[in-house]
Amino acid sequence: MKQQVEIHKSFGGMIPLNPNDERTWRNWNSPIVAPYIQKELTNIGGTIPKGEWAGEPLIKIVWGQEDLSFQKGKLRFTYVDPLNLCVETPRHYLISKDALKRFREFSDKRLKELERVSKSGLVLQSVLVPTNCIPPLTEYLQTYESGLDFERVVRPPELERAGWMYIQDVPEFEWIGEQRFRVVYWTPPELIDTEEAWEANRYGITEIAETGRQEYCDIIGPFPKNGEYRPMIAISKRETIRVYFDDSRAPCDMDYYSYIEPEWNNTVEVVRQAWWEREHRTVQENNRTFLGLMRFRTERERIKILKKKRAEENKLVREDIISHLTTPRSVPTVNLSNVRTKHGKAKRATN
């Protein structure tokens, strides 16, 4: 983004983040928070009852530029700046020709291994545990080579060194976290997922932001056996700013949320109300569930009684029909003396 605005006046030793000024793109240590804030949050929510985190506050305040979680192969900021601000630092190396040859052989070996696994249909997890199957040069040098075979330099050298070559590796990326506080609350592991379901979705192919490539990696990390903290509220102020882009897109106005100091009104009171509504909603949901279950049981009992009554009535009807069909009946006699025909009185029957 273009540098359109001068650096703002700093406060508390921290320079406010300005999306249009790259000189302000920096991750700062957490500003000091008044101790009573966390104390009141602990009074509201209590502490974690069990596990390795037992005794830790159930509700706590975290700084967006320090809070990390495992994502896509490594620990990353849980809350990245919404504009995905990122500082790229080029990496320049002088590397011996022998070390460069070993790196190329190592990369070729990894490529062949990847091709073999892909063709055989084997599980990729057994081979591609790292974020990238072919590590960048920097990672390779720091892992497999001694410091005698490479040297990091600030800029490309002006003169060549015999037996050495200049290499510019993939730049270092520093993502900028949210410059604001958040209040988070603890969620127990049983409400997150089962460990089996978690592990089933743990590895896969996803896009890595640093390289822009689709890569196989550990996407979500190990199962959170101690639970995890989830966002509750963000402590910030909303501003409308004009954002200028590096590409051909025209500048536009957008809402941007920036830092404000946590205080009683914007933190404690808001969390207290949100926690009360959460607990009250939970009680109401439990009551609705209970009443619904009781209505279900009552309706089920009513249907059961009705079916029993109908069965008894059907049984009586069947018994009456069977009795009527099996009981012998007398044939009534007809007195023909009183019967007349159209020709007159009928003759009396003779012996």
Order of alpha helices (4+ residues) and beta strands (2+ residues): alpha-beta-beta-beta-beta-alpha-alpha-beta-beta-beta-alpha-beta-beta-beta-beta-alpha-beta-beta
